[in-house]
């Protein structure tokens, strides 16, 4: 799959993680389990939505899981935009890992967990490979970004693992290095900008509005 841009300059993709859930607090692996936001998570979404609305996004696409859909709804409410929901942006399906705490995963699946952390292709809990998540999510993001006008902004509301794999794919990074991007906090986001040679990472795990980068490569 091509990760190059289509020639319209200045487009941006904001990849926004959903707000807090009870399983986040318990450090339980959610995967594709459909967990709702906590009250704190809803407040996080409302705060972040007000910030992201000032970027004047042109479109919103979101995972259809409740925690992402509810987060996206807050941005829709303040922008007047509709949300396109898709199961392609769901979190990684992780089979037997889902519902387990971090400690339980390490105890029961220690070798599998260690291999995953080393960057090896692992079907965690018998679920999806990270590359398979990117295979389903990245084309959807690219498709919606291709519909943007010049200098347009797309907001993608999804999940930490899916966002990381999508960023890795769009940046053209090797899959074993995707983990080096690090995770996203609840309701934080990353920003990809369109450059002459494709997409590049402008912000990662941000909770405030992106600032212009003043550097030698501008």
WOLINDA-V17630 format. One line per field, one symbol per residue. phi: phi as a letter, one per 20 degrees, with the letter a starting at -180 (. if undefined). psi: psi as a letter, one per 40 degrees, with the letter a starting at -180 (. if undefined). Layout:
phi=???
psi=???
This chain:
phi=.fdfeeofemfccdddefffcffffelefelefedeffffffffffffffffffelfebccbgefgfefffffffffedneedeebffdffgfclfffnefgfffffecgffffffffnffcegmneffffffffeegffffffffeffgmfcddddbcgfffffffgffemefgfdffffmedfgmebccddedfdpfceebbleccfgdfedbfef
psi=hieiieehieiihhhhiiiiiddddefhhdbehghiiidddddddddddddddeegidihhiieiddddddddddddedeiihhiieeeiihhfbedheiidddddddfddddddddeeihhgheeaiidddddddddddddddddeiiheihhhhhaidddddddddddefiideeddediihihfiiihhihideaiihdihfieiihiihhade.
